[in-house]
Amino acid sequence: MPMQVCSGAQISCSMGLAPSAFNATPKVAAMPAGPPGNVQDSVPFLNIAPFGLCRSLANPTVASATAAAAGVLTPMPCMPATPVPWVPGATMVQLGGQPALHDGCTLQCMWGGVISVVTPGQVVVEVR
């Protein structure tokens, strides 16, 4: 069963060298786990923090540094470029008029990386 993604969730990029934190734009009253996200929470540096270094040759800075190093892959600082929303989004739950973000969603970076949710930012607590 998918879990809602909230601020503080850990995300990773297939072309990044470090995990990052997701930051939802608040749309509803505060929740114990932090504000929940929707598919439009895909703005670089606001919702999506950098992933350390980028190793994608589609990224112009990585391509330039690699060329200057005689073809040796040279990762450069990550600058997320996410022009489209997360997909697929929840089919039955909306937040702020958009599908809710769940831990099965992915986000495409212009530089070829695929951003995915590692931990959704909330935990299941069993009450006994």
C-alpha positions as CSV (number, residue, x, y, z in Angstrom):
1,M,0.0,0.0,0.0
2,P,1.5,3.4,-1.0
3,M,2.4,5.9,1.7
4,Q,1.8,9.6,1.5
5,V,5.1,11.6,1.0
6,C,5.7,14.4,3.5
7,S,8.3,17.1,4.1
8,G,11.4,15.4,5.4
9,A,11.1,12.4,3.1
10,Q,14.4,11.1,1.8
11,I,14.7,11.1,-2.0
12,S,17.5,10.0,-4.4
13,C,18.4,10.6,-8.0
14,S,19.8,7.9,-10.2
15,M,22.5,10.4,-11.4
16,G,23.2,12.0,-8.0
17,L,25.9,10.8,-5.6
18,A,24.0,11.6,-2.3
19,P,20.4,11.4,-1.0
20,S,18.4,14.5,-0.5
21,A,15.4,15.8,1.5
22,F,12.0,16.5,0.0
23,N,10.2,19.7,1.1
24,A,6.5,19.9,0.5
25,T,4.7,23.2,-0.1
26,P,2.1,23.4,2.8
27,K,-1.4,23.0,1.5
28,V,-3.3,21.7,4.5
29,A,-3.1,22.1,8.3
30,A,0.1,20.9,9.8
31,M,0.4,17.2,10.4
32,P,2.7,15.4,12.9
33,A,4.8,14.0,10.0
34,G,5.2,17.4,8.3
35,P,3.2,18.9,5.4
36,P,2.1,16.3,2.8
37,G,3.1,16.7,-0.8
38,N,1.3,16.6,-4.2
39,V,2.6,16.0,-7.7
40,Q,3.3,19.7,-8.3
41,D,5.9,19.8,-5.5
42,S,8.7,19.4,-8.0
43,V,10.3,22.9,-8.0
44,P,14.2,22.7,-7.8
45,F,15.7,24.1,-4.6
46,L,12.2,24.7,-3.1
47,N,10.9,21.2,-3.1
48,I,13.8,19.2,-4.5
49,A,17.2,19.9,-2.9
50,P,20.4,19.0,-4.8
51,F,21.8,15.4,-4.6
52,G,25.5,16.3,-3.9
53,L,27.3,15.7,-7.2
54,C,25.8,14.9,-10.6
55,R,27.4,12.3,-12.9
56,S,25.2,12.7,-16.0
57,L,26.9,13.6,-19.2
58,A,23.6,15.3,-20.3
59,N,24.4,17.9,-17.7
60,P,26.4,20.6,-19.5
61,T,28.7,21.2,-16.5
62,V,29.5,17.5,-16.1
63,A,30.1,17.2,-19.9
64,S,32.5,20.2,-19.9
65,A,34.4,19.0,-16.8
66,T,34.7,15.5,-18.3
67,A,35.9,16.9,-21.6
68,A,38.5,19.0,-19.8
69,A,39.7,15.8,-18.0
70,A,40.4,14.0,-21.2
71,G,37.2,12.0,-21.1
72,V,37.4,10.9,-17.4
73,L,34.0,11.3,-15.9
74,T,34.1,14.3,-13.6
75,P,31.0,14.7,-11.4
76,M,29.9,18.3,-10.8
77,P,27.6,19.9,-8.3
78,C,24.0,18.8,-8.7
79,M,21.6,21.5,-10.1
80,P,18.2,19.7,-10.2
81,A,16.2,20.5,-13.4
82,T,12.7,19.1,-13.0
83,P,10.3,20.8,-15.5
84,V,7.5,18.3,-15.1
85,P,5.4,17.0,-12.1
86,W,5.9,13.7,-10.3
87,V,4.1,10.7,-11.8
88,P,1.8,9.0,-11.5
89,G,0.3,10.5,-8.3
90,A,-2.5,9.2,-6.2
91,T,-5.6,8.3,-8.2
92,M,-8.1,8.9,-5.4
93,V,-6.6,11.4,-3.1
94,Q,-6.0,15.1,-3.9
95,L,-4.2,17.8,-2.0
96,G,-4.5,21.4,-3.1
97,G,-6.5,20.3,-6.2
98,Q,-3.7,18.0,-7.4
99,P,-3.0,14.2,-7.0
100,A,-1.3,13.5,-3.7
101,L,2.4,12.4,-3.8
102,H,3.0,8.8,-2.7
103,D,6.2,6.7,-2.3
104,G,5.8,5.0,-5.7
105,C,6.0,8.3,-7.7
106,T,9.0,9.3,-9.7
107,L,10.3,12.6,-11.0
108,Q,12.3,13.1,-14.2
109,C,15.3,15.4,-14.2
110,M,16.3,17.1,-17.5
111,W,19.8,15.8,-17.1
112,G,18.6,12.2,-17.4
113,G,18.2,11.3,-13.7
114,V,15.2,9.6,-12.2
115,I,14.3,10.9,-8.7
116,S,12.5,8.4,-6.4
117,V,11.3,8.3,-2.8
118,V,13.6,6.3,-0.4
119,T,11.6,6.9,2.7
120,P,8.2,8.8,2.7
121,G,8.8,11.0,5.7
122,Q,6.4,9.2,8.0
123,V,6.4,6.0,9.9
124,V,3.7,3.5,10.8
125,V,3.2,3.1,14.5
126,E,1.5,0.1,16.0
127,V,-0.6,0.7,19.0
128,R,-1.0,-2.2,21.3
